[in-house]
């Protein structure tokens, strides 16, 4: 049997934070966490499609796939990245409003 590198540690249960302070979750764990927090159940396939788009936009980081074929997402910097994108969009909108008001 060939030597394989150890698999990355994936979160177990409802805890999404790892020992090194990163926030890792599979799509199923993230869906369960969202449901527990909001009371709304998300379709995992739809959530995964959204997460893939977020990965393309650099809002989340896809890290690995579990042995069961589930994606593992690194969500550590996601709130900051999304917050920065929202702040940038709001500032652009405000600048366009101010620019429109100063136009004769």
Buried (B, 14 or more C-beta within 10 A) or exposed (E): EEEEEEEEEBBEEEEBEBEEEBBBBBBBBBBBBBEEEEEEEBEBEEBBEBBBEBBEEEBBBBBBEEEEEBBBBBBBBBEEBBEEEEEEEEEEEEEEEEEEEEEE
